[in-house]
Amino acid sequence: MNITKVRLKVVDRPDQPLRAVATFTIDDCFVVHDVRVMDGKGGLFICMPSKRLITGERVDVVHALNNETREKITSAIFTAYEQALVESENK
């Protein structure tokens, strides 16, 4: 599995934990939208797309089945996020 494309929209709201929203493509044939880059007490992390149940609980709509896949996704999104921050500083 290869992450072949990442698109990212940086959110400029320092008062909120949301830092960006990402879309990534796997092997040029499967797209996942609405992955959130969040800033927490332990640093940056990603949240997969989720939906709210009637009970109010949130559950992931898609998720990686193993750590290797999750690391590939996380790494690709963080790389795109860092690049977007550099590009925005250079404007």
LINNOR-V116105 format. One record per helix or strand of 2 or more residues. SS is the DSSP state (H for helix, E for strand). FROM is the first residue (numbers start at 0). LEN is the number of residues. Records with the same first field share a line. If there is no record, write none. Layout:
SS = FROM-LEN ; FROM-LEN
This chain:
E = 2-8 ; 17-9 ; 29-11 ; 42-5 ; 49-3 ; 57-3
H = 66-23
